[in-house]
Amino acid sequence: MTIISNTDKEGAIFLEHAHSQLRYFHLYENVNASYTGFQGEQVFNSATLPEFAVLATWNPSTLGAGGGWHGWTDLSSVDKAIAPLNSYGIHVVNEAFSFVQGWAEGSLQVADQVLEDYFGISPPWDFAVDPSVQYVAQTNSAECSPEEEENTSGGGGDTTGEGGGDHLCFTSDALVTMADNVLLAISKVQAGQVVKTGRNGEVGRVTKVLRHKVHSNLDMAIVPTQIGSELVGTLSHPILVNGSWMEIEDAIVSKHLREGRIENFYVDILYNLEIDGHDPYGQSQHSYIVNGIVASGLGNNVLLNQLFQRQNLWKVQDDFIPVLLNDTNKGKRKFLM
């Protein structure tokens, strides 16, 4: 898959040609058009040339090969879009309705998910599959920087952090409070273990352990804690401050974490946890205690990040509280953010 941008001459020529071919089809070849040629001409005359496109190339012998453009434009509708007819027993298995659009891997992921969710058939392999949405966007730079290399551990991976635009994690020495009050390094935590959530004495189950290979310098938050060691984490990871969720950087800048500071240094590997990702509509707080601080445990789960908008990137409006059906009594109940 190739990103084609108008920031270079060759890309601009390609985009102009693609646009002209699209125009020709809609004006002269679309025999079932619901518009007149004059109306179509007006639309194209008022439209600007595309700034970038994604070129996905298949085998030339494949019917329809030659290029195509599609991608997510509204991440809030992803879950509905990939399963539009499942309630009728009709399952769409296609990369265009997957998290990995433009790749055969997307079709395989959808097939696996349908078999497991609706027929109780587990995948015939034991390696982890990244469930996060893959999408592309043009940057302000003429050159696209490569994605950070990543790996998964304990059944989870993440290319977009906590459902957002960057990795939300802690260094390997961060101490997680387990259900029995034992402090365990986050790098040693495994999926299936139970941790304290820091909310009303409740516990939660680790459903994914997210492990990111960074191998580069990052701006990181450093927060002294009462357990004697400093907590080191990414700036945008939400933590609970006086009953409200706040990104660590915002907490430092606003002096809620008075002794916290931000430093740039080399980071090898970062870790994060998803808590109770299997039960998004339950009573779980989806959080965990790290170095005595309550941290968000939404992981890269898109649905959780839509329901619990803790990271600034996901906050649509301050007073948004989604109302969803409770499967136990078919009544409505509210989820606290």
Residue pairs with C-beta under 8 A, 6 or more apart in sequence:
1 54
1 55
1 56
1 102
1 103
1 136
2 54
2 55
2 57
3 52
3 53
3 54
3 55
3 136
3 138
3 144
4 11
4 14
4 15
4 52
4 53
4 54
4 55
5 11
5 51
5 52
5 138
5 142
6 12
6 15
6 49
6 50
6 51
6 52
7 142
8 142
11 52
14 53
15 49
15 50
15 51
15 52
15 53
16 49
18 50
18 53
18 67
19 49
19 50
23 44
26 33
26 40
26 44
27 37
27 40
27 41
27 44
28 37
33 40
35 43
51 138
52 138
53 69
54 69
54 71
54 102
54 136
55 67
56 67
56 68
56 102
56 103
57 65
57 67
58 65
59 65
60 66
68 102
70 96
70 101
70 102
71 101
71 102
71 135
71 136
72 78
72 81
72 101
72 133
72 135
75 133
75 135
75 302
76 306
76 316
78 99
78 133
78 302
79 302
79 303
79 306
81 97
82 92
82 97
82 98
82 99
82 110
83 91
83 92
83 97
84 92
84 97
85 91
85 92
86 114
86 118
91 114
91 118
92 110
93 107
93 110
93 111
93 114
94 106
94 107
94 110
95 101
95 102
95 103
95 104
95 105
95 106
95 107
95 110
96 106
97 106
97 110
98 105
98 106
98 107
98 109
98 110
99 106
99 109
99 130
99 131
99 132
99 133
99 134
100 106
100 109
100 134
101 134
101 135
103 134
109 129
109 131
112 123
112 129
115 121
115 123
116 122
116 123
123 129
128 152
128 155
128 156
128 157
130 152
130 157
130 158
130 159
131 300
131 301
132 157
132 158
132 159
132 160
132 163
132 300
132 302
133 160
133 302
134 159
139 145
147 159
148 167
148 212
148 213
148 214
148 215
148 216
149 213
149 215
150 157
150 158
150 159
150 211
150 212
150 213
151 157
151 211
151 212
151 213
152 210
152 211
153 209
153 210
153 211
154 189
154 190
154 191
154 206
154 208
154 209
154 211
155 191
155 207
155 208
155 209
156 191
156 207
156 208
156 209
156 210
156 274
156 299
156 300
157 210
157 211
157 300
158 167
158 210
158 212
158 272
158 299
158 300
159 300
160 166
160 300
161 167
161 168
161 169
161 234
161 236
161 272
161 300
161 311
162 168
162 236
162 237
162 238
162 272
162 296
162 298
162 299
162 300
162 305
162 310
162 311
163 298
163 299
163 300
163 301
163 302
163 304
163 305
163 306
163 311
163 314
164 236
164 305
164 311
164 313
164 314
165 313
166 234
166 236
167 212
167 214
167 234
167 270
167 272
168 233
168 234
168 236
168 237
168 238
168 272
168 296
168 311
169 210
169 212
169 233
169 234
169 237
169 270
169 271
169 272
170 186
170 231
170 232
170 233
170 234
170 237
170 270
170 271
170 272
170 290
170 295
171 220
171 232
171 233
171 267
171 269
171 270
171 271
172 185
172 186
172 187
172 268
172 269
172 271
173 185
173 186
173 187
173 229
173 232
174 185
174 186
174 231
174 232
174 233
174 271
174 290
174 291
175 183
175 184
175 185
175 186
175 227
175 229
175 290
175 291
176 183
176 184
176 185
176 186
176 189
176 195
176 273
176 288
176 289
176 290
177 183
177 195
177 196
177 198
177 288
177 289
177 290
177 292
178 184
178 193
178 194
178 195
178 196
179 193
179 194
179 195
179 196
179 203
181 196
183 227
186 271
186 272
186 273
186 290
187 211
187 269
187 271
189 195
189 206
189 209
189 271
189 273
190 206
190 209
191 206
191 207
191 208
191 209
192 205
192 206
193 205
193 206
194 203
194 204
194 205
194 206
195 203
195 204
195 205
195 206
195 273
195 275
195 288
195 289
196 202
196 203
196 288
196 289
197 203
197 204
197 275
197 284
197 285
197 286
197 287
197 288
197 289
197 294
197 297
198 240
198 285
198 287
198 288
198 289
198 294
199 240
199 285
199 287
199 294
202 283
202 284
202 285
204 275
204 276
204 284
204 285
204 286
204 287
204 288
204 297
205 275
205 276
205 278
206 273
206 274
206 275
206 288
207 274
207 275
207 276
207 277
207 278
207 299
208 273
208 274
208 277
208 299
208 300
208 301
209 271
209 272
209 273
209 274
210 271
210 272
210 273
210 274
210 299
210 300
211 269
211 270
211 271
212 269
212 270
212 271
212 272
213 268
213 269
214 267
214 268
214 269
214 270
215 267
215 268
216 266
216 267
217 264
217 265
217 266
217 267
218 234
218 264
218 265
218 267
219 235
219 262
219 263
219 264
220 232
220 233
220 234
220 235
220 262
220 263
220 264
220 265
220 267
221 231
221 232
221 233
221 234
221 235
221 237
221 248
221 249
221 252
221 260
221 261
221 262
222 230
222 231
222 232
222 260
222 261
222 262
222 263
223 230
223 231
223 232
223 233
223 248
223 252
223 257
223 259
223 260
223 291
223 293
224 230
224 259
224 260
225 231
225 291
225 292
225 293
226 292
227 291
227 292
229 291
230 291
231 290
231 291
231 293
233 248
233 290
233 295
234 248
234 270
235 247
235 248
235 249
235 262
236 247
236 248
236 249
236 311
236 312
236 313
237 247
237 248
237 272
237 295
237 296
237 311
238 245
238 246
238 247
238 248
238 295
238 296
238 310
238 311
239 245
239 246
239 247
239 248
239 251
239 293
239 294
239 295
239 296
240 246
240 287
240 293
240 294
240 295
240 296
241 251
241 256
241 257
242 256
245 296
245 310
245 337
246 254
246 256
247 311
247 312
248 257
248 260
249 262
250 312
251 257
251 260
252 260
252 261
252 262
272 297
272 299
273 288
273 297
273 299
274 286
274 297
274 298
274 299
274 300
274 301
274 304
275 284
275 285
275 286
275 287
275 288
275 297
275 298
275 299
276 282
276 284
276 286
276 297
277 286
277 299
277 301
277 304
280 301
280 303
280 304
280 307
281 307
281 324
281 326
281 327
286 296
286 297
286 298
286 304
286 308
287 294
287 295
287 296
287 297
288 294
288 295
288 297
289 295
296 308
296 310
296 311
298 304
298 305
298 308
298 310
305 311
305 314
306 314
306 322
307 322
307 324
307 335
308 335
308 337
309 315
309 316
309 320
309 337
310 337
320 337
321 334
321 335
321 336
321 337
322 334
322 335
323 332
323 333
323 334
324 332
324 333
324 335
325 331
325 332
326 332
326 333
